[in-house]
């Protein structure tokens, strides 16, 4: 039986130093880097052990919100397909674009661009009137995929002000064409067609054609990871994360 794990990266396999329990632990290892080469994400000793264990028995498929450049700055030897930009892009094992997936995206995406830019104009207007907000549209492979906002204070509190004031009541959010996701200091606004679940479902269908028996695991820290994890036979959730906390309080 062939086993695959669909693995979120940030806050699952590594995180910023600020989020590391025991930030002065000499066993921390740099796992991701800024464009200038400065390390900015680290794996704890347990996360290092997890990677070693997974690499022994699983085919590991990263499923990440990172774009291709940020993914290339992750210092781990991934060998399978890669899901980028929250599911907008899939790369094959040779790191070429999966053309079948991209063709589907390119066919569907134009319907959503005008709606995203309409909402984004209101987001930028709000951010100009309030200090500390850092909005940007995410461009990768010469395509605009979605928007993300951070805040200088590094918490969800200020981002919730923007979410409540502008985003949640916008017509394209209400009609389901766009959706939002908030986790820590990241507030994203995405077209409905861009999601990790659809990309993972596409890959699982392909793997089933290659392997008569398939065992799948999903791992992630965020509520936005839950749908793709739900496609898998088993789920792996780090403690003290958005997803683990939501399960605790739901119980």
N, C-alpha and C positions, 0 to 999 in steps of 0.2 A: 504493500500500500504506500502510495506517495503522499507525503505530508507537506503542506504549504502553510506559512503564516503570513498574513497580511498585516504589516507592522507600521503603525504610526511612529513618527520619529520624535519630534519636539515634545518634551514633557512626558514621554513614554520611555524612550531609550537614552535620552540625555536632556539636559536643561541648562539654563543660565546659572552662573555661580550663585546668584542671589537665591535661587530656588533649591539649591543643594543643601540637604541636611548634613551639617558638618562641612561647611565650605572650606575649612582649613585642613581637611583630611588630605594627607599627602598621597593617598591612593587614587584621588580623582584623576581621570584622564580626559584630555581635550578630545572632543568628538566633532566639533564644527567650528568654523572660523569665519571671521569677517573678511570682506574683500581685500583688506590690507594684510591679511595673514594672522591677525590677532585672534587667539582662541576666545570664543564667547559662549560655548556650550560644552558641558562636561558630563561624563558618566560616573556615577558612583561605583563603589566596589560591587554592589549587588547588580547594578545594570551591566557592568562588565561581565560578570558571571552569567547573566541572562543571555547576553549576546553569544558568549562562548557555547552555552548549552544549546541555544537555538541553531547555531551554525553547524552543530554536529548532526542534527537529525532533520532539519527543515530546509525547504527551499524558501528563502526569505524575500518577500515582495514589499518594498517600502511603499507606503500610502501616505502622502504628505501634502501639506499646503505649500511647501517650498516650490519656488520656480527652479528652472534648470540650473541657474548659476548658483543659487543657494544650496541646491542639492549637491553640486559638484564640490562644494566646500565641506561636505560631510566626510570624515575620514574613516569610512567603513567599507569593506570590500563586497558590496552588493553584486550579485551575479545574475539575478532574475530580472523580470520586467520591473518597471518603476511607474508609479502613479504620481503625477505632479499637479500642482495648482488645484488642489481639492478635487481632483478627478477630471479636470479639463484636458489634460495631456497624459498619454501613455507612451512610454519608451520601451522598445524591445530590448533583448539582452545585449545587443550591440550598441545600444543607446541611440538608435534611430527612431524617429517618430512612427508610431503605429498608424499607418495611413488609413486603415478602415475606420478606426476610432476617430481620427482627426477629421476625416471626410464627413462623418456624421455630425461632429461638432460644428464644422464650417457651414453645413447645410442648415442647422437649427439656430446658430448663434445670432445671425443678423436681426431676427425678431426681437431679441432681448437687448441689443446694444442701445437703441434709442431710449428704452425704459431705464436702463442702468444710468445712462448719462443724464436723464431727466432727474432722477433721484439724486445723483451725485452733485448736480448743480446746487441743490438745496443743502446738501451736506457741506459743501465748500463755503456756501454763504454763511451757514451757522458757524463754521470753524473760523471764518474771518472775524466774526463778532466776539469770539471767546478765545482766550489765550490757552496755549498748550496743546491744541489739537494738531495732529499730523496726518492729514488724509492723503492717500495716494491711490491711483488706479494701477493695477498690476498688469504689466505688459510682459509677455513672454512669447518667443517665436513670432514676434512682430504682430501680436494679437492682444487686444485688451480683453481680459477675462473677467475681472471683478474689482471691487474696491475694498480697501482696508484702512482703518483709522486706528491710530495709537494716541496716547496722551502722555505729556511730559511727567505727570505724577505717577505713572506706572501702575495704576489700579483701574478697576472697573467703574469706580464711582463716577468719574467725569464722563466716561463713555456712555454710561447709562443715561446721563442728561441728554446727550445727543440722540441716543436711541429713542428715548421717550418723547423728545420734542419734535423730531424730524422723521425718523425712519419707520417706526412701528405703524404709524397712521398713514403712511404714504400709499396712494392707490395701487401701485404696482407691488407693494408688499401685501396689501389686503387681498388682491386678486390672485396671489400666489405665483406671479411671474418672476418675482425676486424674493429672496429670503435673506435673513440676517443670522449671524452667529457671533456670540460674545463669549470669550474665554480669556480671563486675565486682561492684559493690556492689548488685546486684539479684538476689534469689532469689524467683521467682514460683511459685505453686502454682495450677494452672488445671484446670477441667473439660476432659475430652478434646474436647468439641465446640467449645471456643473455641481457634481456631488460625488463623494467617494464611493457611495453605495453602487451607483450605476457602473463606475469603472471597475470595481471589484467583481461585480456580477458578470461583466463582459469577460474578464480574465478567467473567472471560475468556469464559465461555459467553455472557454478554449482549453483549459487544463483537463476538463472532463473528457474531451475528445482524444487527449493524449494518454490519459491514465484511466484504466478501467475502474480502479478503486482510488478514491481521493479522500484524504483527511485534511480538513481546513481549520485553522485557528485565526482569530482576529485579535489584535491588541491595540488599545488606544486609551487616551486619558480624557477625551472630550465628549460632550454630548453629540457633537457632530460626527464622531467616530462610531457611535452606537449602531446606526443603520447598516454600515458595512460589516461590523462585527456580528450583527444579527444574521447575516448570510452564512456565517461559518458554523462548523460543528461545535466549536468551543470558543470562549472569549476569555481574554486575559486583560485585567484592568489594574493599573498601578494604584496603590492606596494614596489617600490625601490628594486626589485629583477631582476635577469637576465631575467626571462621570461616576467615580466611586462615591463621592459625597451625595450625588443625586440619588443613587441607589439606597444609601443609608437612610436619607430623609424620606424617601418614598416608602420605606418599610415602617 
